[in-house]
Amino acid sequence: PHGVQVLTTDSHGRAVPRRDRHAREEDAEQIADLQVAAWRTAYAGILPAAELRALDTTALAGFWRGQIEAGARAGAQVLVHDEGPRIAGFSSFGPARDDDLRQRPDVAELYAFYARPECWGTGVGRSLMRSTLSVWADRGTRSGYLWVLERNARGRDFYQKGGWRHDPSAAPSGSDPDAREIRYRLTDIGTRGR
């Protein structure tokens, strides 16, 4: 949805307009800054502190600029949750990359999904997820998957509340037991309420 207004609620149950849109190249710096802030907060005590301190916003901005620019050609997309002058969240998704799912055109992968830590619990994530699933449904996607750090309890809880389920058939990725990722799946996307 290009600049589609959606209505959601804040943490106090009040209706608040939200705006999710496709990312533009000039959003890359804010997306990178948001990702670094989210990683440093969400993964503190999970990933090594030195690794989190070493995150390079400039390099990440270059990565996201390339993803946004090349995304349409590769079938990948980046959505942002825009709240005036700042981006409060983003999702990145596209064709399945896992060997057991990549041949299925009706399956998409959620590559990245983050909100600014100060926006956690305010509805940003719910709004952005609704928009992501709406894009998927419009593309004929019926099933999606993502990888999440096994020790990321907050992230796992968010996905589970949204109907995502742990996929026990997928082998955890990563050799470090603290940084193991597990796969979650969401099915029946075209039939879910948007």
C-alpha positions in Angstrom: 0.0 0.0 0.0 1.5 3.3 -1.1 0.9 5.7 1.7 -2.3 3.9 2.9 -3.8 5.3 6.1 -4.7 2.6 8.6 -6.3 3.0 11.9 -4.9 1.2 14.9 -4.8 1.7 18.7 -2.2 2.9 21.0 -1.2 1.2 24.3 -4.1 2.9 25.9 -6.7 1.6 23.4 -7.2 5.0 21.7 -7.6 5.1 17.9 -4.5 6.5 16.2 -3.9 7.0 12.5 -0.8 5.1 11.3 0.9 5.3 7.9 2.7 2.4 6.4 4.3 2.9 3.0 6.9 1.5 0.6 10.4 2.6 1.5 12.3 5.2 -0.6 16.1 5.4 -1.0 16.2 8.5 1.3 14.8 6.3 4.1 17.9 4.2 4.3 19.7 6.2 7.0 16.7 6.1 9.3 16.1 2.4 8.7 19.8 1.7 9.6 19.6 3.9 12.7 16.4 2.1 13.7 17.9 -1.3 13.2 20.9 -0.5 15.3 18.8 0.8 18.1 16.5 -2.2 18.0 19.4 -4.7 17.9 21.2 -3.0 20.8 18.1 -3.1 22.9 16.5 -6.4 21.9 19.7 -8.4 21.7 21.5 -7.0 24.8 22.5 -10.1 26.8 21.8 -12.4 23.9 24.5 -11.3 21.3 28.0 -10.3 22.4 28.2 -6.7 23.6 31.2 -6.0 21.3 29.2 -7.2 18.3 26.3 -4.8 19.2 28.7 -1.9 19.8 30.4 -2.6 16.4 27.2 -2.2 14.4 27.9 0.4 11.6 25.0 2.6 10.8 26.7 4.0 7.7 27.4 0.5 6.3 23.8 -0.6 7.1 22.4 2.5 5.4 24.3 1.5 2.2 22.9 -2.0 2.5 19.3 -0.7 2.9 19.7 1.8 0.1 20.8 -1.1 -2.2 17.9 -3.3 -1.0 15.3 -0.6 -1.6 16.8 0.2 -5.1 17.1 -3.4 -6.2 14.1 -4.8 -4.3 11.5 -4.3 -7.0 13.7 -6.2 -9.6 14.4 -9.0 -7.2 10.8 -9.3 -5.9 11.8 -8.1 -2.4 10.2 -5.1 -0.7 10.8 -2.8 2.3 7.8 -1.2 4.0 8.2 1.6 6.6 5.9 2.8 9.3 6.1 6.6 8.9 5.1 8.9 11.8 5.7 12.3 10.4 9.4 13.1 10.2 10.6 9.8 11.5 10.3 6.1 10.6 9.1 4.1 13.6 9.4 0.6 12.1 10.2 -1.3 9.0 9.7 -4.7 7.4 11.7 -6.3 4.7 10.4 -9.4 2.8 10.5 -11.3 -0.4 10.9 -14.7 -2.0 11.7 -17.7 0.2 15.4 -18.4 0.5 15.2 -21.7 2.5 15.9 -24.8 0.5 12.7 -26.5 1.5 10.5 -23.5 0.5 12.2 -21.6 -2.2 10.4 -23.4 -5.1 7.0 -22.4 -3.8 5.8 -19.1 -5.3 3.0 -18.9 -2.7 5.5 -18.7 0.2 7.3 -15.5 1.2 10.0 -14.8 3.8 10.0 -12.0 6.3 13.7 -11.0 6.2 13.6 -8.3 8.9 11.0 -6.7 11.1 11.9 -4.0 13.6 10.4 -1.1 15.5 12.2 1.6 17.4 12.5 0.5 21.1 10.6 3.5 22.3 7.7 2.4 20.0 7.4 -1.1 21.3 3.9 -1.8 22.6 2.4 1.2 20.8 0.8 -0.5 17.8 3.6 0.2 15.3 4.4 -3.5 14.9 0.8 -4.5 14.6 0.2 -1.9 11.9 3.3 -2.8 10.0 2.5 -6.5 10.2 -1.0 -5.9 8.9 0.4 -3.9 5.9 3.0 -6.6 5.2 0.4 -9.4 5.2 -1.8 -7.2 3.0 1.0 -6.9 0.4 1.6 -10.7 0.7 -2.1 -11.5 0.2 -2.3 -9.1 -2.8 0.7 -11.0 -4.4 -0.9 -14.4 -3.9 1.3 -15.3 -0.9 -0.5 -17.9 1.2 2.2 -18.8 3.7 5.1 -16.9 5.2 8.1 -17.7 7.4 10.7 -15.9 9.4 13.8 -16.8 11.6 14.0 -15.4 15.1 16.6 -15.7 17.8 15.5 -18.5 20.1 16.3 -16.4 23.2 14.4 -13.3 21.8 11.4 -13.9 24.0 9.8 -10.5 23.2 10.0 -11.1 19.5 8.8 -14.6 19.7 5.8 -13.5 21.8 4.9 -10.8 19.3 4.9 -13.3 16.4 3.0 -15.9 18.4 0.3 -13.3 19.3 0.0 -12.6 15.6 -0.7 -16.3 14.7 2.9 -17.3 13.8 3.8 -20.8 14.9 7.1 -22.4 15.6 8.1 -24.8 12.8 9.7 -27.8 14.5 10.6 -29.3 11.1 13.2 -26.6 10.5 16.6 -27.1 12.0 17.8 -24.2 14.1 20.4 -22.1 12.4 23.7 -20.9 13.9 26.2 -22.8 15.9 26.4 -20.5 18.9 23.7 -21.8 21.3 23.0 -18.2 22.4 22.5 -17.0 18.9 20.4 -19.9 17.6 17.5 -19.0 15.3 14.3 -20.9 15.0 11.8 -20.7 12.2 8.2 -19.5 12.6 5.5 -20.0 9.9 2.2 -18.3 9.2 -0.4 -20.0 7.0 -3.7 -19.1 5.4 -2.6 -15.5 4.7 -5.1 -14.7 2.0 -8.0 -15.8 4.3 -6.9 -13.8 7.4 -8.6 -10.5 8.2 -6.6 -7.5 7.2 
